[in-house]
Amino acid sequence: MSKLLPFEAALERLVALADPVPAETVAIAEAGGRWARADVIARGAQPFADLSAMDGYAIRFADLPGPWTVIGEAAAGLALDRPVGPGEAARIFTGAPVPDGADTVLIQEETARDGARLALAGEGPPHVGRHIRRAGSNFADGAVLVAAGERLSPARIALSVLGGHGRLTVNRRIKAVILSTGDELVPPGEPATGARINASNGPMLAAMLAHLPVDIEDRGIVPDDADALRNAFAAAGDADLLITSGGASVGDHDLVRPALEAAGAAIDFWKIAMRPGKPLMAGRMGQTAVVGLPGNPVSAFVTARLFVEPMVAALAGSATAGALPFRAGTLGAAMPANGPRTNFIRATMQANRLHPIDNQDSAALSALALAEALIVRPPSAPPAAPGDSVEFLSIA
């Protein structure tokens, strides 16, 4: 029996199989959720000048406690056309450029005004520069706003716009093909009689990947027939990623590996020291990355969360695709010692504590639907007690 590949090594090798797809430059409205292919550089400082952070009056700090003569007004997008001199003040609104000569903003709540005469009616600003956003305090001209390989979150999209960009260079969207294999499967919605079951993995995988920049084509069910499988796999050669589910074990009807190889795929690894999901395989078929998931729905879900999502991120250009967001949590119930494989235990979160779900069967979708996290149990981990710290991955 061949040695099982450790989970961490499998993740590293799988991400390495996913060469980033070509770049394209798109309107910024189309760039959200993708990964930047090139650094996004600021085309100017922001703020472009010293701006008021409050509504009030622009004054010279040295003139406190006043009084002042109001000489004009500055609003957002409209600067005062003359400097502020000794004993003078300018009405100013949030976002307006601070006039030359002024160095502090006196908020309007601390003033009393009678025509052009302005007096202090409160304690006043405690120091020079109060309520002023300095030029370049957000970012400097030429600053890297988003580094290549970072995801363009809503905040980074807004930052890029503020930095002067209307188009961004990103990796193009990923084309992924999903194929479910097995004579026992029938399409969703059709009657499942006898030993047959509805194929749930395809819709589940499509839903799992929907938040990523991937165009998914679920090509349905392929029977357990070597020729049919080979032809279906070969027809997916135009995809960036081929995801199969089922037929990856070692039984007489598990034909996925030989069919992939007959279609021209080179299998990089097969079988991992983890539970659930041991029979996962990965490789390449020409320019197409291939990942073969187990057929059991829970195993398919867990391996998709741990491997397929990072693989899509790597194809899309993520610089940190293999860094799964594991976190530290507190156990709410006892757990027995673990065996020789990394075990991912489905769990709920109750009162900020992780509680393993009773039914850990790899076909128990009803239990998976309740789960909010995967508790990570390393190989040969000792028994754990309530209150112990454990690593987990959110799946809610």
C-alpha positions as CSV (number, residue, x, y, z in Angstrom):
1,M,0.0,0.0,0.0
2,S,1.4,3.4,-1.0
3,K,2.2,5.9,1.7
4,L,-0.5,8.5,2.2
5,L,0.5,12.1,1.5
6,P,0.3,14.4,4.6
7,F,-2.4,17.1,4.4
8,E,-0.1,20.1,4.4
9,A,2.1,18.6,1.6
10,A,-1.0,17.8,-0.5
11,L,-2.2,21.4,-0.2
12,E,1.2,22.8,-1.2
13,R,1.4,20.5,-4.2
14,L,-2.1,21.1,-5.3
15,V,-1.7,24.9,-5.2
16,A,1.5,24.5,-7.2
17,L,-0.5,22.8,-10.0
18,A,-2.6,25.9,-10.5
19,D,-0.6,28.3,-12.8
20,P,-2.3,31.7,-12.8
21,V,-4.5,32.4,-15.8
22,P,-3.6,35.2,-18.2
23,A,-4.2,38.8,-17.3
24,E,-6.7,41.3,-18.7
25,T,-7.5,45.0,-18.0
26,V,-11.1,45.6,-17.1
27,A,-13.3,48.5,-15.9
28,I,-13.1,48.8,-12.2
29,A,-16.7,47.8,-11.9
30,E,-15.7,44.4,-13.2
31,A,-12.7,44.0,-11.0
32,G,-14.3,43.4,-7.6
33,G,-13.5,40.0,-6.0
34,R,-10.6,39.3,-8.4
35,W,-6.9,39.4,-7.6
36,A,-4.7,42.3,-8.8
37,R,-2.2,41.1,-11.4
38,A,0.0,44.2,-11.0
39,D,0.5,46.8,-8.2
40,V,-2.1,49.5,-8.2
41,I,-0.1,52.7,-7.8
42,A,-1.5,56.0,-6.6
43,R,-1.7,58.7,-9.3
44,G,-1.5,61.5,-6.8
45,A,-1.6,62.2,-3.1
46,Q,-4.8,62.0,-1.1
47,P,-5.9,64.3,0.3
48,F,-4.5,66.4,-2.5
49,A,-4.3,69.4,0.0
50,D,-4.9,70.1,3.7
51,L,-8.6,69.6,4.1
52,S,-11.0,70.5,6.9
53,A,-12.3,67.5,8.9
54,M,-15.2,69.5,10.4
55,D,-17.6,72.3,9.7
56,G,-16.4,75.6,11.3
57,Y,-13.9,78.3,10.6
58,A,-10.3,78.3,9.4
59,I,-8.2,80.5,11.6
60,R,-4.6,81.1,12.7
61,F,-4.0,79.3,16.0
62,A,-1.9,82.3,17.2
63,D,-5.0,84.5,17.0
64,L,-6.8,82.6,19.7
65,P,-9.0,83.6,21.6
66,G,-10.1,86.0,18.9
67,P,-12.2,87.8,17.9
68,W,-12.0,87.4,14.1
69,T,-13.3,89.0,11.0
70,V,-14.9,86.5,8.6
71,I,-13.6,87.2,5.1
72,G,-15.1,84.4,2.9
73,E,-16.1,80.8,2.6
74,A,-14.5,77.5,1.5
75,A,-16.5,74.4,0.6
76,A,-15.7,70.9,-0.7
77,G,-14.4,71.4,-4.2
78,L,-14.4,75.2,-3.8
79,A,-11.3,76.9,-2.3
80,L,-11.1,80.4,-0.9
81,D,-9.5,82.7,-3.4
82,R,-7.3,84.6,-0.9
83,P,-5.2,83.8,2.2
84,V,-6.3,84.2,5.8
85,G,-4.4,87.0,7.5
86,P,-4.0,88.0,11.2
87,G,-7.3,88.4,12.9
88,E,-9.2,86.8,10.0
89,A,-11.3,83.7,9.7
90,A,-12.9,81.8,6.8
91,R,-16.1,79.9,7.0
92,I,-15.2,76.3,6.1
93,F,-17.0,73.0,5.5
94,T,-16.0,69.4,5.8
95,G,-13.8,68.4,2.9
96,A,-12.9,72.0,1.9
97,P,-9.3,73.0,1.3
98,V,-7.8,74.9,4.2
99,P,-7.0,78.4,2.9
100,D,-3.4,79.6,2.9
101,G,-2.4,81.3,6.1
102,A,-4.8,79.3,8.3
103,D,-3.5,76.4,10.3
104,T,-6.4,75.3,12.5
105,V,-10.2,74.8,12.3
106,L,-12.4,76.2,15.0
107,I,-15.6,74.0,15.0
108,Q,-18.8,75.9,14.6
109,E,-20.3,74.7,17.9
110,E,-17.7,76.8,19.7
111,T,-18.3,80.0,17.9
112,A,-20.7,83.0,18.1
113,R,-21.1,85.0,14.9
114,D,-22.7,88.4,14.3
115,G,-22.4,89.3,10.7
116,A,-18.7,89.3,9.8
117,R,-17.7,89.3,13.5
118,L,-16.7,85.9,14.9
119,A,-16.1,85.2,18.6
120,L,-15.0,82.2,20.6
121,A,-17.9,80.6,22.6
122,G,-16.2,77.5,23.9
123,E,-12.8,76.2,24.9
124,G,-11.4,76.3,21.4
125,P,-9.0,73.9,19.7
126,P,-6.3,72.5,22.0
127,H,-3.4,72.7,19.6
128,V,-2.4,74.0,16.2
129,G,-3.6,71.8,13.3
130,R,-6.7,70.7,15.0
131,H,-9.5,69.3,12.7
132,I,-7.3,69.3,9.6
133,R,-6.6,66.3,7.4
134,R,-3.1,66.8,6.1
135,A,-2.2,66.5,2.5
136,G,-1.0,62.9,1.7
137,S,-2.1,61.6,5.1
138,N,-4.3,58.9,3.4
139,F,-1.6,58.0,0.8
140,A,1.3,59.7,-1.0
141,D,1.7,60.1,-4.8
142,G,3.2,56.8,-6.1
143,A,2.2,54.7,-3.1
144,V,1.3,51.1,-3.6
145,L,-2.5,51.0,-2.9
146,V,-3.0,47.3,-3.7
147,A,-0.1,44.9,-4.2
148,A,-0.1,42.3,-7.0
149,G,-1.6,39.1,-5.6
150,E,-4.0,40.9,-3.2
151,R,-7.7,40.5,-3.6
152,L,-9.7,43.5,-4.7
153,S,-12.1,43.8,-1.8
154,P,-14.8,46.6,-1.8
155,A,-12.5,48.7,0.3
156,R,-9.5,48.2,-2.1
157,I,-11.8,48.9,-5.1
158,A,-12.7,52.3,-3.5
159,L,-9.1,52.9,-2.6
160,S,-8.1,52.3,-6.3
161,V,-10.7,54.7,-7.5
162,L,-9.5,57.4,-5.0
163,G,-6.0,56.7,-6.3
164,G,-7.0,57.8,-9.8
165,H,-7.9,54.4,-11.5
166,G,-10.8,53.6,-13.6
167,R,-9.4,50.3,-15.0
168,L,-7.3,47.6,-13.3
169,T,-5.2,44.7,-14.5
170,V,-6.4,41.4,-13.0
171,N,-6.4,37.8,-13.9
172,R,-9.3,36.8,-16.1
173,R,-12.1,34.8,-14.7
174,I,-11.5,31.1,-14.2
175,K,-13.4,28.6,-16.3
176,A,-14.2,25.5,-14.2
177,V,-16.0,22.3,-15.3
178,I,-17.7,20.1,-12.8
179,L,-18.4,16.4,-13.6
180,S,-20.2,14.0,-11.3
181,T,-19.5,10.3,-11.9
182,G,-21.5,7.2,-10.9
183,D,-24.2,4.9,-12.2
184,E,-26.1,5.4,-9.0
185,L,-26.7,9.1,-9.7
186,V,-29.8,10.8,-11.1
187,P,-30.1,14.6,-11.9
188,P,-31.5,16.9,-9.3
189,G,-35.3,16.9,-9.2
190,E,-35.7,13.6,-10.9
191,P,-37.1,10.6,-8.9
192,A,-34.4,8.6,-7.2
193,T,-35.7,5.0,-6.9
194,G,-34.1,1.8,-5.6
195,A,-30.4,2.3,-4.9
196,R,-30.1,5.5,-6.9
197,I,-29.6,8.9,-5.4
198,N,-29.8,12.5,-6.6
199,A,-26.5,14.1,-7.6
200,S,-26.0,16.8,-5.0
201,N,-22.3,17.4,-5.3
202,G,-22.4,19.5,-8.5
203,P,-24.8,22.1,-7.2
204,M,-23.0,22.1,-3.9
205,L,-19.6,22.7,-5.4
206,A,-21.0,25.4,-7.7
207,A,-22.5,27.2,-4.7
208,M,-19.2,26.9,-2.8
209,L,-17.3,28.6,-5.6
210,A,-19.9,31.3,-6.3
211,H,-18.0,33.9,-4.3
212,L,-14.9,33.5,-6.4
213,P,-14.2,34.9,-9.9
214,V,-15.0,31.6,-11.6
215,D,-17.5,30.8,-14.4
216,I,-18.8,27.3,-13.5
217,E,-20.2,24.8,-16.0
218,D,-21.8,21.8,-14.4
219,R,-21.8,19.2,-17.1
220,G,-23.9,16.7,-15.0
221,I,-23.4,13.0,-14.6
222,V,-21.1,10.6,-16.3
223,P,-21.8,6.9,-15.9
224,D,-19.2,4.4,-14.7
225,D,-18.0,3.6,-18.2
226,A,-14.3,4.0,-19.1
227,D,-15.0,5.4,-22.6
228,A,-17.7,7.7,-21.4
229,L,-15.4,9.0,-18.7
230,R,-12.4,9.4,-20.9
231,N,-14.5,11.3,-23.5
232,A,-16.0,13.6,-20.9
233,F,-12.7,14.4,-19.4
234,A,-11.0,15.1,-22.8
235,A,-13.9,17.4,-23.7
236,A,-13.1,19.5,-20.6
237,G,-9.6,20.3,-21.9
238,D,-10.7,23.9,-22.7
239,A,-11.3,24.6,-19.0
240,D,-8.8,26.0,-16.5
241,L,-10.0,23.6,-13.8
242,L,-11.7,20.3,-14.0
243,I,-13.4,19.1,-10.8
244,T,-14.7,15.5,-10.7
245,S,-16.6,13.9,-7.8
246,G,-16.9,10.2,-7.2
247,G,-15.0,7.2,-8.5
248,A,-11.7,8.2,-6.9
249,S,-11.3,5.2,-4.6
250,V,-9.9,1.7,-5.3
251,G,-13.1,-0.3,-6.1
252,D,-13.8,-2.1,-9.4
253,H,-16.1,0.7,-10.4
254,D,-13.7,3.5,-9.5
255,L,-12.6,4.4,-13.0
256,V,-11.8,8.1,-12.7
257,R,-8.0,7.8,-12.4
258,P,-7.4,5.5,-15.3
259,A,-9.9,7.5,-17.4
260,L,-8.1,10.7,-16.6
261,E,-4.8,9.2,-17.6
262,A,-6.4,7.9,-20.8
263,A,-7.5,11.4,-21.6
264,G,-3.9,12.6,-21.2
265,A,-3.8,13.7,-17.5
266,A,-0.7,13.3,-15.4
267,I,-1.7,12.5,-11.8
268,D,0.5,14.3,-9.3
269,F,-0.8,12.6,-6.2
270,W,-3.6,10.4,-5.0
271,K,-4.8,9.6,-1.5
272,I,-4.1,11.9,1.5
273,A,-3.6,11.2,5.2
274,M,-6.8,13.0,6.2
275,R,-10.4,12.2,7.2
276,P,-12.8,12.7,5.5
277,G,-11.4,12.9,1.9
278,K,-8.6,10.3,1.8
279,P,-9.1,9.4,-1.9
280,L,-8.6,12.9,-3.3
281,M,-6.4,13.1,-6.4
282,A,-4.8,16.0,-8.3
283,G,-2.9,16.5,-11.5
284,R,-2.8,18.3,-14.8
285,M,-4.4,17.5,-18.2
286,G,-2.5,19.7,-20.6
287,Q,-3.3,23.3,-19.6
288,T,-6.1,22.1,-17.3
289,A,-5.6,21.7,-13.6
290,V,-7.5,18.6,-12.4
291,V,-8.8,17.7,-8.9
292,G,-10.8,14.5,-8.2
293,L,-13.0,14.7,-5.1
294,P,-14.6,11.8,-3.2
295,G,-18.2,11.0,-4.1
296,N,-19.6,11.2,-0.5
297,P,-21.1,14.6,-0.1
298,V,-19.4,15.5,3.2
299,S,-16.0,14.4,1.9
300,A,-16.6,16.4,-1.3
301,F,-17.6,19.4,0.7
302,V,-14.6,19.2,3.1
303,T,-12.0,18.6,0.4
304,A,-13.5,21.4,-1.8
305,R,-13.2,23.8,1.1
306,L,-9.7,22.8,1.9
307,F,-8.3,22.3,-1.7
308,V,-10.6,23.5,-4.5
309,E,-11.2,27.0,-3.1
310,P,-7.4,27.6,-2.7
311,M,-6.8,26.1,-6.1
312,V,-9.2,28.5,-7.7
313,A,-7.6,31.4,-5.8
314,A,-4.2,30.3,-7.1
315,L,-5.5,30.2,-10.7
316,A,-6.9,33.7,-10.1
317,G,-3.6,35.0,-9.0
318,S,-3.8,35.0,-5.2
319,A,-0.4,35.4,-3.6
320,T,-1.6,33.6,-0.5
321,A,-3.8,30.9,-1.9
322,G,-2.4,28.1,0.2
323,A,-2.7,30.0,3.5
324,L,-6.0,28.7,4.8
325,P,-7.6,31.0,7.5
326,F,-7.3,28.6,10.4
327,R,-8.1,30.2,13.8
328,A,-7.7,29.3,17.4
329,G,-10.9,28.4,19.2
330,T,-12.1,26.9,22.5
331,L,-13.5,23.4,22.7
332,G,-16.9,23.0,24.3
333,A,-16.9,19.2,24.6
334,A,-14.4,16.4,25.1
335,M,-12.8,14.7,22.1
336,P,-11.0,11.4,22.0
337,A,-7.4,10.9,20.8
338,N,-7.0,11.1,17.1
339,G,-5.6,8.4,14.8
340,P,-2.8,8.7,12.2
341,R,-4.6,11.0,9.8
342,T,-5.5,14.7,10.1
343,N,-9.1,14.7,11.0
344,F,-11.5,17.6,10.2
345,I,-14.4,17.4,12.6
346,R,-17.7,19.1,11.8
347,A,-18.7,21.4,14.6
348,T,-21.2,24.0,15.7
349,M,-20.3,27.2,17.6
350,Q,-22.3,27.6,20.9
351,A,-21.5,30.4,23.3
352,N,-18.1,31.0,21.6
353,R,-17.2,27.3,22.0
354,L,-16.8,24.6,19.4
355,H,-19.0,21.6,19.8
356,P,-18.4,18.5,17.6
357,I,-21.5,17.3,15.8
358,D,-22.4,13.7,16.8
359,N,-22.8,12.4,13.3
360,Q,-19.5,12.6,11.5
361,D,-20.4,10.1,8.7
362,S,-19.1,11.2,5.3
363,A,-22.6,10.9,3.8
364,A,-24.5,12.8,6.5
365,L,-25.5,16.0,4.7
366,S,-28.1,16.8,7.4
367,A,-25.3,17.0,10.0
368,L,-23.1,19.0,7.6
369,A,-25.9,21.5,7.1
370,L,-25.7,22.3,10.8
371,A,-22.0,22.7,10.9
372,E,-20.3,26.1,11.2
373,A,-16.7,25.0,11.5
374,L,-14.2,22.3,10.9
375,I,-12.1,21.4,14.0
376,V,-8.6,20.4,12.9
377,R,-7.3,17.3,14.8
378,P,-3.6,16.7,13.9
379,P,-2.3,13.1,13.5
380,S,-2.0,11.3,16.8
381,A,-3.5,14.2,18.8
382,P,-4.1,13.3,22.4
383,P,-7.6,13.4,24.0
384,A,-8.9,17.0,24.4
385,A,-11.1,18.3,27.2
386,P,-13.7,21.2,27.3
387,G,-11.8,24.5,27.5
388,D,-8.8,23.2,25.5
389,S,-7.6,25.3,22.6
390,V,-8.0,23.9,19.1
391,E,-7.6,25.1,15.5
392,F,-10.7,25.5,13.3
393,L,-11.7,26.7,9.9
394,S,-15.0,28.5,9.5
395,I,-17.5,27.0,7.0
396,A,-20.6,29.0,7.9
